[in-house]
Amino acid sequence: MAFITVNSNESIESALRRFKRKVISEEIIKDLKKHAHFIPPGQKAKLKSVNARKRNRRRFRQMRPTGTNPARPASPQNK
């Protein structure tokens, strides 16, 4: 739970901004959305697998050199 103390000379707007930042940093909204509805164990496993594939694809895309396709060998231009 996010708690802030409002100082005596602090405006409501700045206190609200501080509260919003604290909520975001503690990931309260993310957790609330995660627990908003029930996900069956089978769907949860599929979702975990899909997220892992996305993560790996992103990681290997950054490692792969640009301009060449490692899956296709270079074809000779002059025969």
C-alpha positions in Angstrom: 0.0 0.0 0.0 1.3 3.4 -0.9 1.3 6.0 1.8 2.6 9.5 1.7 2.6 12.3 4.3 1.4 15.7 3.1 3.6 18.5 4.4 1.9 21.6 5.9 3.1 23.9 3.2 2.7 21.4 0.3 -0.1 21.8 -2.3 -2.5 19.0 -3.0 -1.3 18.8 -6.7 2.3 18.1 -5.7 1.2 15.6 -3.0 -1.0 13.8 -5.7 2.0 13.8 -8.1 4.2 12.2 -5.4 1.5 9.6 -4.6 1.1 8.7 -8.3 4.9 8.3 -8.6 4.9 6.0 -5.6 2.1 3.9 -6.9 3.9 3.5 -10.2 7.2 2.6 -8.5 5.6 0.0 -6.3 3.8 -1.5 -9.3 0.5 -1.6 -7.6 -1.6 -1.0 -10.7 0.4 -3.7 -12.6 -0.3 -6.2 -9.8 -4.0 -5.2 -9.7 -4.4 -5.9 -13.4 -2.6 -9.2 -13.0 -5.1 -10.3 -10.4 -8.1 -8.8 -12.0 -9.4 -12.1 -13.4 -8.7 -15.8 -13.1 -6.3 -17.4 -15.6 -6.4 -21.2 -15.8 -3.1 -22.9 -15.2 -2.9 -24.2 -18.8 -3.4 -20.6 -20.2 -0.9 -19.3 -17.7 1.7 -21.8 -19.0 1.0 -20.8 -22.6 1.3 -17.1 -21.8 4.6 -17.7 -20.0 5.9 -19.6 -23.0 4.8 -16.8 -25.4 6.5 -14.2 -23.3 9.7 -16.2 -23.2 9.7 -16.5 -27.0 9.2 -12.8 -27.3 12.0 -12.1 -24.9 14.4 -14.4 -26.6 13.5 -13.1 -30.1 14.3 -9.6 -28.9 17.5 -10.6 -27.3 18.8 -12.5 -30.4 17.7 -9.7 -32.7 20.0 -7.4 -30.9 22.9 -9.9 -31.1 22.5 -10.7 -34.8 24.6 -8.6 -37.2 22.6 -6.4 -39.5 22.6 -6.7 -43.3 23.1 -10.5 -43.4 20.7 -13.3 -43.0 22.4 -16.2 -41.1 19.7 -18.7 -42.2 20.5 -18.3 -45.9 24.0 -18.8 -47.2 25.3 -16.1 -49.6 24.8 -17.1 -53.2 27.6 -16.5 -55.8 26.8 -13.6 -58.0 29.1 -14.4 -60.9 29.1 -18.0 -62.3 
